């Protein structure tokens, strides 16, 4: 079969809820992927940071196969020999007190909403059914009905109401607005350290530290959604480390399995998680032995193979190279580590045409919010490959085109 045959099958039998680039991938290794005709591409999306460790990392693959031969699923009705080890290793690595495992990022967000609301009623004393959670404009936390209900992206919301109440929206990065939005009913503040889907938007320096102080002073649970920013993407294990803070609850996922299996988790540094009791929340697959074994190895290779440090070095180098490109089309280059946004001027014609041109040169990038190209390769990228990528981007966006 050729690429057009696979595309036709998708179009004929699949729901049309995505608009992917028309490349049909069949193999991946490290930072590279190959399509069905054998053409090689540099993956500059990393499955939205789910393959930070690189495609088909051999040690994670070995852990997956080994565990799959022994035991894959028990449900949480019984214990398994991987879950406790996963808890211990993850808590020691992230300095957390407890872990609640789930499968997808959206499930982790839903879990934290439930948990923080219950904490507000049982511990803080908020009247039943009146808890509020503050979120930020242009957020992206997932696709469930509750989550899209507090999105400000009309494309995510239109036609899906009615929505779950209990959320207040403030501008991203505005500490004054956060303080002003807090009421006696405020249970938590849910925020991304860097807004990925919004176009790799960084808050002002010091914002997270200010948010930590405001939440502490007002007895509000600080929740950091590190599903994209966490596990090395920004050059630190967690993005909160750039400002030297600790969230009360942190959400991780995506790279928690190195792209092999859906795994997410809520990390708790406070007593908040203690409000949950048996039968009040769970998941058939959450914490299954296959997921735990894969996640344990995914975390191990991040540490042992220096991927987090490499993300810091290569991110700094990549950002400097992008900022040096002479181009009337580039409005701003921003990012941290290997989480990079290349924003174009509105009159450049949108980001997607340039993503298509980059595809022809062997790079797979993702357009977001019309005018921004997201660049987020696996954390194993080398300086030589970054140089090659800069050459392709210069050829497409440089002044000579």
CORJOFEN-V753589 format. One record per residue. N is the residue number from 1. RES is the residue in one letter. NEAR is the number of other ideal C-beta (glycine too) atoms within 8 Angstrom. Layout:
# CORJOFEN-V753589
n = <N | N>
res = <RES | RES>
near = <NEAR | NEAR>
This chain:
# CORJOFEN-V753589
n = <1 | 2 | 3 | 4 | 5 | 6 | 7 | 8 | 9 | 10 | 11 | 12 | 13 | 14 | 15 | 16 | 17 | 18 | 19 | 20 | 21 | 22 | 23 | 24 | 25 | 26 | 27 | 28 | 29 | 30 | 31 | 32 | 33 | 34 | 35 | 36 | 37 | 38 | 39 | 40 | 41 | 42 | 43 | 44 | 45 | 46 | 47 | 48 | 49 | 50 | 51 | 52 | 53 | 54 | 55 | 56 | 57 | 58 | 59 | 60 | 61 | 62 | 63 | 64 | 65 | 66 | 67 | 68 | 69 | 70 | 71 | 72 | 73 | 74 | 75 | 76 | 77 | 78 | 79 | 80 | 81 | 82 | 83 | 84 | 85 | 86 | 87 | 88 | 89 | 90 | 91 | 92 | 93 | 94 | 95 | 96 | 97 | 98 | 99 | 100 | 101 | 102 | 103 | 104 | 105 | 106 | 107 | 108 | 109 | 110 | 111 | 112 | 113 | 114 | 115 | 116 | 117 | 118 | 119 | 120 | 121 | 122 | 123 | 124 | 125 | 126 | 127 | 128 | 129 | 130 | 131 | 132 | 133 | 134 | 135 | 136 | 137 | 138 | 139 | 140 | 141 | 142 | 143 | 144 | 145 | 146 | 147 | 148 | 149 | 150 | 151 | 152 | 153 | 154 | 155 | 156 | 157 | 158 | 159 | 160 | 161 | 162 | 163 | 164 | 165 | 166 | 167 | 168 | 169 | 170 | 171 | 172 | 173 | 174 | 175 | 176 | 177 | 178 | 179 | 180 | 181 | 182 | 183 | 184 | 185 | 186 | 187 | 188 | 189 | 190 | 191 | 192 | 193 | 194 | 195 | 196 | 197 | 198 | 199 | 200 | 201 | 202 | 203 | 204 | 205 | 206 | 207 | 208 | 209 | 210 | 211 | 212 | 213 | 214 | 215 | 216 | 217 | 218 | 219 | 220 | 221 | 222 | 223 | 224 | 225 | 226 | 227 | 228 | 229 | 230 | 231 | 232 | 233 | 234 | 235 | 236 | 237 | 238 | 239 | 240 | 241 | 242 | 243 | 244 | 245 | 246 | 247 | 248 | 249 | 250 | 251 | 252 | 253 | 254 | 255 | 256 | 257 | 258 | 259 | 260 | 261 | 262 | 263 | 264 | 265 | 266 | 267 | 268 | 269 | 270 | 271 | 272 | 273 | 274 | 275 | 276 | 277 | 278 | 279 | 280 | 281 | 282 | 283 | 284 | 285 | 286 | 287 | 288 | 289 | 290 | 291 | 292 | 293 | 294 | 295 | 296 | 297 | 298 | 299 | 300 | 301 | 302 | 303 | 304 | 305 | 306 | 307 | 308 | 309 | 310 | 311 | 312 | 313 | 314 | 315 | 316 | 317 | 318 | 319 | 320 | 321 | 322 | 323 | 324 | 325 | 326 | 327 | 328 | 329 | 330 | 331 | 332 | 333 | 334 | 335 | 336 | 337 | 338 | 339 | 340 | 341 | 342 | 343 | 344 | 345 | 346 | 347 | 348 | 349 | 350 | 351 | 352 | 353 | 354 | 355 | 356 | 357 | 358 | 359 | 360 | 361 | 362 | 363 | 364 | 365 | 366 | 367 | 368 | 369 | 370 | 371 | 372 | 373 | 374 | 375 | 376 | 377 | 378 | 379 | 380 | 381 | 382 | 383 | 384 | 385 | 386 | 387 | 388 | 389 | 390 | 391 | 392 | 393 | 394 | 395 | 396 | 397 | 398 | 399 | 400 | 401>
res = <X | X | X | X | X | X | X | X | X | X | X | X | X | X | X | X | X | X | X | X | X | X | X | X | X | X | X | X | X | X | X | X | X | X | X | X | X | X | X | X | X | X | X | X | X | X | X | X | X | X | X | X | X | X | X | X | X | X | X | X | X | X | X | X | X | X | X | X | X | X | X | X | X | X | X | X | X | X | X | X | X | X | X | X | X | X | X | X | X | X | X | X | X | X | X | X | X | X | X | X | X | X | X | X | X | X | X | X | X | X | X | X | X | X | X | X | X | X | X | X | X | X | X | X | X | X | X | X | X | X | X | X | X | X | X | X | X | X | X | X | X | X | X | X | X | X | X | X | X | X | X | X | X | X | X | X | X | X | X | X | X | X | X | X | X | X | X | X | X | X | X | X | X | X | X | X | X | X | X | X | X | X | X | X | X | X | X | X | X | X | X | X | X | X | X | X | X | X | X | X | X | X | X | X | X | X | X | X | X | X | X | X | X | X | X | X | X | X | X | X | X | X | X | X | X | X | X | X | X | X | X | X | X | X | X | X | X | X | X | X | X | X | X | X | X | X | X | X | X | X | X | X | X | X | X | X | X | X | X | X | X | X | X | X | X | X | X | X | X | X | X | X | X | X | X | X | X | X | X | X | X | X | X | X | X | X | X | X | X | X | X | X | X | X | X | X | X | X | X | X | X | X | X | X | X | X | X | X | X | X | X | X | X | X | X | X | X | X | X | X | X | X | X | X | X | X | X | X | X | X | X | X | X | X | X | X | X | X | X | X | X | X | X | X | X | X | X | X | X | X | X | X | X | X | X | X | X | X | X | X | X | X | X | X | X | X | X | X | X | X | X | X | X | X | X | X | X | X | X | X | X | X | X | X | X | X | X | X | X | X | X | X | X | X | X | X | X | X | X | X | X>
near = <4 | 7 | 11 | 6 | 8 | 11 | 10 | 8 | 9 | 8 | 8 | 6 | 5 | 7 | 3 | 5 | 3 | 4 | 2 | 5 | 7 | 6 | 10 | 9 | 10 | 6 | 6 | 11 | 8 | 8 | 11 | 11 | 12 | 11 | 12 | 10 | 6 | 6 | 7 | 7 | 14 | 12 | 14 | 14 | 10 | 13 | 8 | 9 | 15 | 12 | 14 | 17 | 15 | 13 | 13 | 7 | 11 | 6 | 9 | 15 | 10 | 9 | 12 | 13 | 8 | 9 | 14 | 8 | 5 | 6 | 8 | 7 | 9 | 10 | 7 | 9 | 4 | 6 | 6 | 11 | 7 | 11 | 12 | 8 | 10 | 14 | 10 | 8 | 11 | 14 | 13 | 7 | 9 | 11 | 7 | 11 | 7 | 9 | 12 | 13 | 13 | 13 | 10 | 10 | 13 | 11 | 12 | 16 | 15 | 12 | 12 | 14 | 11 | 9 | 16 | 16 | 12 | 11 | 13 | 13 | 12 | 6 | 9 | 8 | 4 | 11 | 6 | 5 | 4 | 7 | 13 | 11 | 16 | 16 | 13 | 13 | 8 | 10 | 15 | 11 | 13 | 11 | 6 | 9 | 8 | 10 | 13 | 13 | 12 | 13 | 11 | 7 | 8 | 6 | 5 | 9 | 12 | 6 | 4 | 9 | 6 | 2 | 11 | 8 | 4 | 7 | 11 | 9 | 9 | 13 | 7 | 13 | 9 | 8 | 10 | 6 | 9 | 14 | 9 | 7 | 10 | 10 | 6 | 4 | 10 | 15 | 14 | 15 | 14 | 13 | 13 | 14 | 13 | 14 | 13 | 13 | 7 | 12 | 12 | 14 | 12 | 7 | 9 | 5 | 3 | 7 | 11 | 13 | 10 | 10 | 13 | 13 | 8 | 13 | 12 | 8 | 6 | 9 | 5 | 12 | 13 | 14 | 15 | 15 | 14 | 15 | 12 | 13 | 15 | 14 | 14 | 15 | 17 | 15 | 14 | 12 | 10 | 13 | 14 | 14 | 8 | 10 | 10 | 5 | 8 | 7 | 11 | 12 | 19 | 15 | 18 | 15 | 15 | 16 | 17 | 13 | 15 | 16 | 11 | 9 | 9 | 9 | 13 | 17 | 14 | 15 | 14 | 13 | 11 | 9 | 5 | 13 | 13 | 5 | 10 | 9 | 5 | 3 | 4 | 7 | 7 | 7 | 10 | 7 | 8 | 13 | 10 | 12 | 15 | 13 | 16 | 16 | 13 | 17 | 14 | 13 | 13 | 16 | 13 | 10 | 14 | 16 | 8 | 6 | 7 | 6 | 13 | 13 | 8 | 11 | 16 | 11 | 9 | 14 | 16 | 9 | 10 | 14 | 11 | 8 | 11 | 14 | 7 | 6 | 12 | 5 | 9 | 5 | 9 | 13 | 7 | 7 | 11 | 9 | 13 | 10 | 12 | 16 | 16 | 15 | 16 | 14 | 12 | 15 | 9 | 5 | 4 | 9 | 4 | 9 | 12 | 7 | 8 | 14 | 13 | 9 | 9 | 15 | 13 | 6 | 9 | 9 | 12 | 13 | 12 | 9 | 12 | 12 | 7 | 7 | 12 | 14 | 15 | 16 | 14 | 12 | 13 | 13 | 16 | 11 | 11 | 7 | 7 | 6 | 11 | 13 | 9 | 9 | 14 | 12 | 8 | 12 | 14 | 10 | 9 | 11 | 13 | 11 | 6 | 3 | 6>
